[in-house]
Amino acid sequence: MPHEKANPYAPREWAPGEKPMLPGSPSTPQHPTHKRIAFGIVGLLICITGALSNALVTANLTNLQGVFGAYTNEIAWLPAVYVMGNISINLLLVKFRQQFGLRVFTEAFLVLYVLVAFFHLLVNDLSSAIIVRAAHGMVGAALSSLGIYYQVQAWPAKHRLKALAIGLGASQLAIPLARLFSTELLQLDEWRGLYLFELGLALMALGAVLILKLPPGERTKVFEKKDFLTFFLMAPGMALFCGVLSLGRIEWWTSTPWLGICLALGLVLVTAAVLVEHNRSNPLINTRWLGSGAIFRLGIVMVLLRIMLAEQNTGAIGYLQQLGLQNDQMQGLALAILAGVAAGIICSALTINPKHLSWPIVLSLIIVMVASLMDAQSSPLTRGNNMYFSQFLLGFSTSFFIAPAMLLGVGSVVTQPKNLVSFVVLFGMSQNLGGLMGSALLGTFQTWREKYHSSLLGDQLSLLDPNVTERLAQYNSLFASLIGDGTLQSAQGTAQLQTVATLQANVLAYNDVYLLTACMAGVTLLWVLWRLSRLRYLNWQQAKREAEAEQRAMQNINKTMNQ
């Protein structure tokens, strides 16, 4: 290990192979096998701990709504404020690691995480729960990168890319895991059962990192006063966007004035932050780099993929919840998704190749398109067991594409370390905002199509149609033994028919959502393939020109020698 210096910011003398890849990341000394295994286990624990915080709430919103006595639009703030805090604090986390060191970063944020999890147990109303969830989003953002750093220590240099695939993919295990066992936690002590489990995980993670510490890294003074100006402009702006995306389809976009006010104010704040950064000599967010063609296209593809993968929670899970199914009735489906995510992590780790990072994205788009087309065949009789394979495929895509997508941007960060914050912000926004945009887009589309199909079906429910009168007679007979009044029997039969028609309209609307997802995947796939083909053609042309230039140079040399 390098010799400790009195000045924490002084350059260190690193042994061969130990130097950190980027400022703020740990060094990579050689570890014995048993210690590598320990680093891998702790890394998985930290990744899952951080991701489960939001997953446990997201998977149990209906139950929490009943516990807090809240309306749908009120309980939706819980996951919304978590993302607000998570996406905002990413602006400062990278520089915090670089300036104050990994030791302070690791221990301080895990202690904060434990404290926030403990304060969850003292929450008695929705308002205080919302405040605590926002704080949890901030401290939880640190755990994802911390888990990856532990995974990096678990692998030798030639297999470090596997660490990235496992660290990023492990966080995708959270939602299916939450749906598997959260029902039992709720039975312990309602919502406090969830938070007790979360507190236990946080304490285990804290104990693990205190026992098994990360190797030191380099520290540099990186914070500037204008960084905080950017933060206080960008963070509330992004928080307003998150609020609009989370509540828009519930409050409805065109009928709620405060949504428009928040959107306009968010645009002003984010635009102001971009203008400040664009004119700085040493920006926190490099707008010119983010606006370059390759990085901008990468961001678009990552956002689109995250929007499409929202089909899993907003589409399939949303459809089953519409039918009245709870988490304990969807455990088989959760196991299928969990198996898909695990398979995606394993395949990504085994196949990841820096020379072919675009092809996992291509394969993921193909899989999303196939899975969505399979789900588009749903009927009112479709249940979770009919979706095992399609949701397995979507779970596979979720974890298979994420590491190669991140590596596509990391390459330019290694050569220009100042762009690290910019890339972390890009990646975090694409995943967090992309997920919210996916839920908002697909949920809004489903609502719109349900109204459309309901109007068509309602027009066809005429008493002049013998099929309709026959069905009404069947429903009336169902209530004959319960209701003696013929008028009430008829009213109940009509209500039952309307319920069935609404269910059918919802099924058709969800099928439209799946088809929309498949179309988006198909269009994105064609675009990506066109870009890859164009790049290959340009590279071929460049190689051809270089070969011709070399051939001409050789010919000139031969002529000179002959003369």
N, C-alpha and C positions, 0 to 999 in steps of 0.2 A: 504494500500500500504506500502511497506517496507520503512524504514527510509533512506533518501538520505545520502550518505557518501562523504567526501571530496575527497577520492581517488576513481576515477571511476572504477579502477580494483579490488577494495577490494570486498571480498565476501559479498553478501547481505543476510539479514534475510528475508526469504519469508514466507508469510502466507500460511497455508495449501491449496494446489491446485493451487497456483499461480506460482510456480517455473517453469521457461522455460524448455521445454523438452530437448533442445540442446543449446549450446552456440551460441549466435548470433540471437536467436529467441526471440520474445517478451514473457513477462510473461502473465499469463492468469487469471486475476482477474475476479470476478463476475461483470457482467454489467446488467443494467436494460434492459427490453425488447426493448424499443425504441432505445437504443444505439446499441444493437445487430443488429437490422434491419439496422441501419445506417452503421455499419461495413460491413454487407453483401453487401449492395448496392455499397459502395465505393470499396470493393474488386472486384466485378464484373466489375465496371468501369475501374479499374486499369488493370485487366487481359485483357479486350477487347482492351483497349488503346494500351497496349504493343504489342498485337498480330496483331492488324489492321495495324500497321506501315509497316510490311512486306507484309501483305495480299493485301493492296491496290495497291502496286507496282506489286506483282506477278500476280494479276488478270487483270492488265491493261498493261502488257508489250508491246502488239501490238500497243496500242494507244501511249504509251510513246516512242516507237521506231519511230513513225511518227513525234511526236513533236520534238524530239531531232535530227531527220534526221540520225538515226543510223542504222547500219546493225544488223542482228540478233545476231551475235557473240559479238557485242559491247554492246547491251542493256542487254544481259544475265549477264553482270557483276553487274548490280544493285542488284538483289536478292543474287548473289554469295557473294559480299562483305559484305552484311548485315549478312549473316550466318557466314562469317569469323570473323567479330567483335563479334558477339554473342557468338560463341563457344569458342573464345579465352579468353574473359573477365571473363567467369565462373570460370577460374582457381583462380582468386583473389577475386571474390565477397564475397564468404563465409567468408574468413578471414577478409575482410574489415568490414563486419557487426560485427564480433566478437571483433575486436580491437577498432573500432571507434564508435560503437553503432548504434542502429536502427534509432535514430533521425537524425543523420548526413547522414546515408545511404538513408533514405527515402527522405529527403528534397533535399540533394545534387543531387541525381540522377534524381529526377523529375525536378529540375531546369535545369539540363543539358539537359534533354529530351525536355523541352520547348524551350531552346535555339537552339538545333539542328533542331527541327521542324521549328523554325523561320528562320534559315539560309537556309532551303530548299526553302523558297520563294525567296531568292536572287540568287538561282542557275540559270545560263544561258546556260551552256553547259554540255555535258555528263561527262566530266572529273571531274568537281566540284561536280556534282550529285553523282558520285561514291564515292568521298571522304566523302561527307556528309552521304551517306548511310552506310558506314563503321562505322562512329561515332554513327549513330543511332542504329546500331546493338549492339554496346557496351553498350550504356545507356539503350537500350530496354531490355537487358538481366536481369536488376535489377527488372523490373516491374513484371515479372511472379512470382518470389518468394514473392515480396511485396504484390501482390494480394492474394496469399495463406495465408499470415500472417493476412491480414484483414479478410479473411473468417474464420480463426480459432477463431478470437474474436467474431464472430457472433453466435457461437454454444456453448452450454454447454459441459462439459467434456465428457459426455457419447456419444455425437454425433460429436466429433471432426473429425472422419474419413470422415464424410459427407463434411466437409469443404475442405478436400484435393480433394475429387472427384469433387466438384464444381469448386474449384480454378484451377485445372489442366484441367478440361473439358471446362471451359469457353474460354480458349485461342483457342480451336478448332472451336469456332463459327466464327472466324475472316474471313476465306476464303469465306464461303457461304455468310456472311454479306457483304463482299467487292463486291462480284458479284451482289448483289441485288441493291445497290444504287450508285456504283461508276460511272456509266454512267452519272447520273445526275450531279455528282460532276465535271466530266470532261467537261460538257457543261457550267459550270459556268465560268471557266477561264483556260481551258485545264488542264495541270498537276498541276497548282497552286491551282486548286479547291480541288484536293486530299490533298495537303499539308496544305491548310487552315483548312480543316475539321480535319486533324490530329493535327494541332496546337490547335484548339478549344478543342478537347478531352484532350490533354495534360494539357491545362490550367485548365479545369474542374477538372482533377485528382489532380493537384497541389493544387488547392483551397480546395478540399475535404480533403486531408491529412494534410493540415495546420490547418483546423478546427477540424478534428477528428484525433487525434494523437494516435499512437500505444503505449501501455504500455511499460515501459522500460524493458530491458533484462540485462543479465550479460555481462560484457566486460572483455576480457582477452587479454594480449599481445601475439599475435600468429605469427606475421610476422617475418621471418628470411631472411637474405641476400640471401641465396640460393634459396628461393622461387622465387625471381625475375630472377635468372639464369634459373630456370626451365621454367618460363613464357616466357622469351625471346628466349628459344629454342622451346618450345611446341607451342606457339601461331603462329609464322610464319610457322611452319611445318604443323599445322592443316589448316592454311589459304591456303597453297599451295595445300593440298588435296582437299579443298573445290573448289578451282579454277579449278583443273583437273576434278573433278566430274561434275561441272556445265558446263564447256565448252567442255568436251571430245566428247559428241555426236554431238555437233554443228560443231566444228573444225575437228572432226573425229580422233579417237584414234591413228591410225597407220600412219597417213599422216601429223601430226603436230609435229615437233621435240620438241618445247618448252613444250608440255605436258609431254613428257618423262623426260625432264630436271627437271621440277617442281616436278614430282612424285619422282624422285631419290633424289632431294634435301630435299623434305619433309620427306622422309624415314630416311635420315641421321639426320635431326634435331630432329624428334620425337624419334628415337632410342637413340640419345645422351641424350635427356631429361629423357627417361626411365632409362638409365644407371645411371644418376645423382641421380634420385629419389630412385632407387633400393639400392644404397649404402649409403643413408642418415639414420641417427639414428632417425630423426623426419621428415619424408618426407611430402611434400605437397600432393603428390599422392602416396598412399600405393600400390605399384605394387604387393606385395605379396597377399594382400587382394583381389585386382582386379583379380588376377590370380587363386584364389581359385575356386574350382569346381562349387559351387552354384552360386557365383556372376558372374563368366564367362558365365555360361549357361544362367543366367538371361539376361545378356547383349546381348547374341546371339539372344535370343527370341525377345527382344525388337527391335533390329535392323531388324530382319526378318519381324516382324509385320509392322514396319514403311515402309519397302520396299514394302510389299504387299499393304498397304493402299495408296501408291503412285499411284495405279491403278485409283484412283478417279480423280486426276488432270492430270496425264500423259496419262491415258487411256481414260476414258469417256469424260472428258472435252477436252482433246487433240483431240479426234476423232471429236467432234462437231465443234471445232475450225477449224479442217481440212476441214470441209464442208463449212466453211465460216460464222458460227454463232458467233455473238458477245454476250457480257454479257447481254444486254437488251433482247436478244432472248432466253436466258437460265435462266431467272428469276424463272420460275416454277421449274426447276431442282435445282436451288440454294435454293429455299424454301424447297424442299424435303430433300436436304442434311442438311439444317439448322434444320429441324424438327427431322431428325435422330440423329444429334449431341445432341440436347436438350433432346431427349428421352434417349440417352445413359448416359448423365449426371444424369438425374433423376433416372434411373434404377441403376446406379452405386452407387449413394448416398443412395438409399433405401436398396440395397442388399449387400453392402460391408461388409465383415466379415473377421477379421484377421486370423481366423482358416481355411478359404477356399479362399485364394487369388489366387490360380492357376486356379480355375474353370472359372472366368470371362475371362481369357486369352484363355482357351479351347473354350468357347462359341464364343468369338470374331473370333477365327480361323475358326470355323464352319461357321459363318455368312459370313466371307470373301470368303470362298470357294463357298458357295451357290450363293452369289451375283456375283462373277466372272463368274460362270457357266451360270448364267442368261444373263449377258452381252455378253457372247461368242456366243449368237444367233443373233448378230446384222447383219443387211443387209444395202445396200445403202439407204434404205428408213427409217432407224432407226433415230429417233430424240430424243430430250430431254425428251419428254413426255413418250417415251417408256422405259426410264431408271429411272423413278421416284422411283420405289420400290427398285431396286437393289442399287441405290445410297443412298437411305434412310438407307438401311442395312449397307452400308459401312460407312456412317456418324455415325451411331449408334456404330459400332465397334471402330471407331476412339476415341470416348470419353469414351467408356465402359471399355476398358482394361487398360487405362493409369494410373489411381489411384491405382488399385491392383498391377500393375507391379512395381510402385514406392514403395509401402508399402512392397513388398517382400524384397527389399534391405534396407529399412529404419530400419527394426527390428534389424539387426546387427549393424547399425550405432548408435542406441540408446545405446547399450551396449558398443560400442567403438566409442565415439564422434570424435576421431581423424580421422576417416574414412569418415567424412561428406564431405570434399572437394572431396575425391576420388569418392564418390557416386554421388555427383552433376555433376562432370565431366563425369562419366559413363552415367548418365541419359541424360545429355545435348547432349553428343556425339551420343548416340543411336537415339535420336529424330532428331537432326540436320543433322548429317552425314547419318543416316538411310534414311531420306527424300531425300537427294541429291543422295545417292546410288540408291534408288528406281527409281527416275526420270532418272538417267543415265542408269541403267540396262534396265528398261522397254522401254525407248526411243530408246536405241541402238538396242534392240531386235525387236522393231517395224520397225525400218529402215531396218534392215537386212531381216526380213520376207517380207517387202514390195518389196524389190529388187528381192527376190526369187519368189514371186507370180507374179510380173510384167514380169519376164523372162518366166514363164510358160504360162501366158496369151498371151504374145507377140508371142510365138511359135505357138499358136492356131489361131492367127488372120491371116489366109491365105485367099487370094482372091479365092482360089479353093473351099473354104467352102461356100455353098450357103447362110448360115445364116449370114456370114460376109458380103457378097455382098449385101444381102437384107438390112442389117442394114446401110451399107454405102449409099445405094440408098435413104433410109429414111432421113439420115442426109443431103445428097446433096439436097434433095427437100426442106429442111428447109431454105436453103440459096438461093433457086432459085429466090425468089422475091427480094433479096437484092443484089445478084451478078449475072451479066449477063454472065461473062466468065465461060465456062464450066470447064476449068482447075482449076481456083480458087475455084469454087464450090467443085470440087473433093478434093482439098487440104484442104479446110475447113471441109469437111465431114470426111476426114482421121484424122485431128486434133481432131475433136469432138469424134471420136471413141477411139483415144488414151487417151483422157481425161477421158472417161467413164471407160476404162480399168485400168487406174491408180487409179481411185476412188475405183474400185472393189478390186484392189490389196491392197489398204490401209485398206479397210474394213476387208479383210481376215487377214491382218497383225495385226490389232487391236484385232480381235477375237483370234489370236494366243497369244497375250499379255494377254488377259483375261484367257485363258487356262493355260498359264504359271503361272499366279498369283494363280489360283485355285490349280495347282499342288504343288506350294510352300506351300500354306496353308495346303494342305493335308499331305505333308511330315512332316511339322513342327508339325501339330496336332498329327500325329502318334508318333513322337519323344517325345513330351510333355506327351502324355498319357503313353508311355512306362516308362518315368522317374517317373511319378506319381505312376504307378503301382509298379515299382521296390521299390520306397521309402515306399509305403504302405506295401509291402511284408517284407522289411527289418525291419520296425517298428513292424510288427506282429511277426517276428522271435525274435526280441529283447524282446518284451513283453512276449513271450512264454518262453524264456530262464530265464527271471527274475522270472516268475511265478514258473518255475521248481526249480530254486535256492531257492526261498522262501519256496516251499514245502519241499525240502530236509532239509532246516534249521529247519523247524518245526518238521520234523521226527526225526532229531538228538536231538532236545530239548526234545521230548517225550521219546526217548530212555534213555536219561540221567536222566530224572525224574523217569522213571520206575526202573532204576537201583538203 
